[in-house]
Amino acid sequence: MSSILVFPGQGSQAVGMGRDLYENNAAARAVFDEVDDALNQKLSDIIFDGPMEDLTLTTNVQPAIMATSIAMLRASDIPLTEYVAGHSLGEYTALCAAGAISLADTARLLRLRGDAMQRAVPVGAGLTAVILGLDIDVVREICAKNDCDVANDNSPGQVVISGAREIVEKTLEDAKSAGARRAMPLALSVPVHCRIQAPAAIEMRNALAQTEIKKPMAKLVSNKTCAPIDDPDEIRDALVYQITHGVRWRESVLAMHDLGITETIEVGPSAVLTGLTKRICADMEGKKLEI
């Protein structure tokens, strides 16, 4: 069986995630401590003790999920796979796991990413929502009519949309009229993976240009190309691109299958991606890394 390590994005967080690892595993403890030092903040206190309102702030949740995922990886004895992949911010985690970006730099980049995304859109002006039960082509057609963006193509029948609040709300109503099983806003503090995040993309391009990115020890199955990449400049472009464009997760998993991969191993605090794997490709298994 050929496996790939996959790393989750926003939405997989929970107060208390990683606490047992911090208390009982030196390698995991070192990860949380290094992230705290890099950010000049006891982010670990928020991760372990909350409150949830603070943890879910974009500025905190992105480095928090990354730190927890890397702590899990380093506390385990699982070897690095030939390929890695990540959903949204999970691409940063995957690149850190593969040695392309240092842990400290990954934490700082994700802090900046969260802050830049929050700055790009006034509070309340944007919205991210999920549509269940419609084919991606139908959702794309509705979005095109309303000038809305597809933020995540997660799996057959699960699509996330994003953009200006009024536009997303109109798109949700149209999706319901088209037969969506559910169409509802998500509890995110910013609209994600959409064109109104262009100011954040500029900030990230500048930051990534000044960050050392090495050729990874495992190729990244990119959310941009749905194909393996390992060139540092191509990686930079992909990380900037993802700010204003949708995550092609369904297509990425199918690309993994075409590479001969038969199993995804999710390294993170939840099992969101694990649940998606089988829904996307019946010939692939998904499992959660257990420590």
Buried (B, 14 or more C-beta within 10 A) or exposed (E): EEBBBBBBBBBBBBBEBBBEBBEEBEEBBBBBBBBBEBBEBBBBEBBBEBEEEBBBBBBBBBBBBBBBBBBBBBBBEBEBBBBBBBBBBBBBBBBBBBEBBBBBBBBBBBBBBBBBBBEBBEEEBBBBBBBBBBEBEBBBBBBEEBEBBBBBBBBBBBBBBBBBBEBBBBBBBBBBEBEBEBBEBBEBBBBBBBBBBEBBBBBBBEBBEEBEBBEBEBBBBBBBBBBBBBEBEBBBBBBBBBBBBBBBBBBBBBBBBEBEBBBBBBBBBBBBBBBBBBBBBEEBBBEBBEB
